[in-house]
Amino acid sequence: MSLKDELKTLVIDALNLDELTVDGIADDAPLLSEELGIDSVDVLELAVAIERRYGIQIGDEQLGREAFASISALARFVERQRALANN
């Protein structure tokens, strides 16, 4: 499973979006949109789920906005944080 698909599954599971499927979330669609119904409380829950799953933290609000822009942006963020942790 690709990192993007893992993240989509994490979004669906963490936020109980059972009506969605991995294929129903576009890689570049805005995560913070009415389409997915994700609000600021959901973002906090998702940040905690990402911290638990990948052992990385989203340190500040600006970084969070960038990371949660889309699944593609979130995948880039996770990959960057993994690379930094391995150095």
C-alpha positions in Angstrom: 0.0 0.0 0.0 1.3 3.4 -0.9 1.9 6.1 1.7 -1.0 8.2 0.2 -3.4 5.2 0.5 -2.2 4.6 4.1 -2.9 8.3 4.9 -6.3 8.1 3.2 -7.2 5.0 5.3 -5.9 6.8 8.4 -8.2 9.8 7.7 -11.2 7.6 7.1 -10.5 5.5 10.3 -9.5 8.4 12.6 -12.4 10.5 11.7 -15.0 7.7 11.3 -15.7 8.7 7.7 -17.2 5.3 6.9 -19.1 6.6 3.9 -15.8 7.3 2.1 -13.4 5.0 0.4 -9.7 5.4 -0.3 -10.6 5.9 -4.0 -13.1 8.6 -3.0 -10.4 10.9 -1.7 -8.4 12.6 -4.4 -4.7 13.0 -3.7 -4.7 16.8 -4.4 -8.2 17.6 -3.1 -8.2 20.0 -0.1 -8.5 18.1 3.1 -10.1 21.0 4.9 -13.1 21.3 2.7 -16.8 20.9 3.0 -16.5 17.9 0.6 -14.9 15.8 3.3 -16.5 17.7 6.2 -13.2 18.0 8.1 -13.1 20.8 10.6 -10.5 22.1 13.1 -11.4 19.5 15.7 -11.0 16.8 13.2 -7.6 18.2 12.3 -6.5 17.8 15.9 -7.7 14.2 16.0 -5.9 13.5 12.7 -2.7 15.1 14.0 -2.8 12.8 17.0 -3.4 9.8 14.8 -0.4 10.7 12.6 1.8 11.2 15.6 0.8 7.8 16.9 1.1 6.0 13.6 4.3 7.6 12.3 6.0 8.9 15.5 6.1 12.5 14.1 4.7 15.7 15.4 3.2 18.6 13.6 4.9 21.4 15.6 2.9 24.5 14.8 -0.2 25.9 13.1 1.5 27.1 9.9 3.1 23.7 9.4 -0.2 22.0 10.1 -1.9 24.1 7.4 0.7 23.1 4.9 0.7 19.5 5.9 -3.1 19.2 5.8 -3.5 21.0 2.5 -4.1 17.6 0.7 -3.2 14.0 0.9 -0.2 14.7 -1.4 1.0 17.5 0.9 0.5 15.2 4.0 2.5 12.4 2.3 5.4 14.9 1.5 5.3 16.1 5.1 5.5 12.5 6.5 8.3 11.6 4.1 10.3 14.7 5.0 9.9 14.1 8.8 10.9 10.4 8.3 14.0 11.5 6.4 14.9 14.0 9.1 14.5 11.4 11.8 16.8 9.0 10.0 19.6 11.6 9.7 
